[in-house]
Amino acid sequence: MKVILDPQAGICGGVSRVVELAEKELQAGDRDVFVLGDIIHNEREVERLNREGLKTIHIDDLFSFKNIPPNRFPHILIRAHGEPPETFAKLEELDVEVIDGTCPVVLKSQKMAQQFYHDGYQIAVIGKHGHPEMIGIIGHTNHSAVVVQFNDDVRRLKRDKLTLVMVQTTISPDKFSEMSAKIADWVGEVVIKDTICRWLLKRREMLPEFVGKVDVVLVVGGHKSSNTQELHKACQLINRHSYHAVSPEEIDLGWFKGAETIGITGSASTPMWLLEEFVEYLERVE
């Protein structure tokens, strides 16, 4: 049984940037380093960075910083998903040092939503309810944007009102196209902006070549990761023998019965060390 690592796999630029920012601050060692929410949607990488000293907190925890001595005020890292304006306002009030790790692609989406909102547009964002990227984008529209994940969400939009249609950066092109058409049918006049990450689109374009040449596909990535879920779905459409795991312990060796080749790929939030761990594990058990 041959194990093949997808040459296109590895973390995207936005995730790589925020992880490097975290590691740089941790190596300095002069302040506590906190991140608002999981730094990325990959449990294994979060665990690794936590062992290095990164502390994961949530927005409500910021109030506890009021009693920290001035010379020990922590560094607060904003993850790649971004945050709404009120988070930055709270951090400014606390007078902590902020390291903004917002992905440049997400930042562009935030600014677009904010500008169109100020220009009087209704904002529709195709994506997943409660996803941190969506929370940040919605916050830049004074929380007026409508998240469109399901058909019923479309009816929450006002009809006959000029509407900007944009999309969460990790949503599939097919979902974007489908929901954009439904929004246009319901609302009328729309401006459609494709804000899907170009890096992810390129991965999607090159995926069939890799997935189609192996017997079984193993998608490595976090269970909470939207881009991992989308990648797994895309692989299943090409090769029904596609499975998802974030740790080798989750592997069912029955997946590979009769297989001569196993392809290992990963999402934008799957670091190379984790992909290599899977390769080594499967090469040992074959």
GIRAWO-V721365 format. One record per residue. N is the residue number from 1. RES is the residue in one small letter. PSI is psi as a letter, one per 40 degrees, with the letter a starting at -180 (NA if undefined). Layout:
BEGIN
N:RES:PSI
N:RES:PSI
END
This chain:
BEGIN
1:m:h
2:k:h
3:v:h
4:i:h
5:l:h
6:d:h
7:p:e
8:q:e
9:a:i
10:g:i
11:i:i
12:c:i
13:g:d
14:g:d
15:v:d
16:s:d
17:r:d
18:v:d
19:v:d
20:e:d
21:l:d
22:a:d
23:e:d
24:k:d
25:e:d
26:l:d
27:q:d
28:a:d
29:g:e
30:d:e
31:r:i
32:d:i
33:v:h
34:f:i
35:v:h
36:l:h
37:g:i
38:d:h
39:i:d
40:i:i
41:h:g
42:n:h
43:e:d
44:r:d
45:e:d
46:v:d
47:e:d
48:r:d
49:l:d
50:n:d
51:r:d
52:e:e
53:g:e
54:l:h
55:k:h
56:t:h
57:i:i
58:h:i
59:i:d
60:d:d
61:d:e
62:l:d
63:f:d
64:s:e
65:f:e
66:k:d
67:n:e
68:i:h
69:p:i
70:p:d
71:n:e
72:r:e
73:f:h
74:p:i
75:h:h
76:i:h
77:l:h
78:i:h
79:r:i
80:a:d
81:h:d
82:g:i
83:e:i
84:p:i
85:p:d
86:e:d
87:t:d
88:f:d
89:a:d
90:k:d
91:l:d
92:e:d
93:e:d
94:l:e
95:d:f
96:v:i
97:e:h
98:v:h
99:i:h
100:d:h
101:g:e
102:t:h
103:c:h
104:p:d
105:v:d
106:v:d
107:l:d
108:k:d
109:s:d
110:q:d
111:k:d
112:m:d
113:a:d
114:q:d
115:q:d
116:f:d
117:y:d
118:h:d
119:d:e
120:g:e
121:y:i
122:q:h
123:i:h
124:a:h
125:v:h
126:i:h
127:g:a
128:k:h
129:h:h
130:g:e
131:h:h
132:p:d
133:e:d
134:m:d
135:i:d
136:g:d
137:i:d
138:i:d
139:g:d
140:h:e
141:t:f
142:n:f
143:h:f
144:s:e
145:a:i
146:v:h
147:v:h
148:v:h
149:q:d
150:f:i
151:n:d
152:d:d
153:d:d
154:v:d
155:r:e
156:r:e
157:l:i
158:k:h
159:r:i
160:d:f
161:k:h
162:l:h
163:t:h
164:l:h
165:v:h
166:m:a
167:v:i
168:q:i
169:t:e
170:t:e
171:i:i
172:s:i
173:p:d
174:d:d
175:k:d
176:f:d
177:s:d
178:e:d
179:m:d
180:s:d
181:a:d
182:k:d
183:i:d
184:a:d
185:d:d
186:w:d
187:v:d
188:g:b
189:e:h
190:v:i
191:v:h
192:i:h
193:k:h
194:d:h
195:t:f
196:i:i
197:c:h
198:r:d
199:w:d
200:l:d
201:l:d
202:k:d
203:r:d
204:r:d
205:e:d
206:m:e
207:l:d
208:p:d
209:e:d
210:f:d
211:v:d
212:g:e
213:k:e
214:v:i
215:d:d
216:v:i
217:v:h
218:l:h
219:v:h
220:v:h
221:g:i
222:g:i
223:h:d
224:k:e
225:s:h
226:s:d
227:n:d
228:t:d
229:q:d
230:e:d
231:l:d
232:h:d
233:k:d
234:a:d
235:c:d
236:q:d
237:l:d
238:i:d
239:n:h
240:r:e
241:h:f
242:s:h
243:y:i
244:h:h
245:a:i
246:v:e
247:s:i
248:p:d
249:e:e
250:e:e
251:i:h
252:d:h
253:l:e
254:g:d
255:w:d
256:f:e
257:k:h
258:g:e
259:a:i
260:e:d
261:t:h
262:i:h
263:g:h
264:i:h
265:t:i
266:g:i
267:s:a
268:a:e
269:s:f
270:t:h
271:p:i
272:m:d
273:w:d
274:l:d
275:l:d
276:e:d
277:e:d
278:f:d
279:v:d
280:e:d
281:y:d
282:l:d
283:e:d
284:r:d
285:v:e
286:e:NA
END
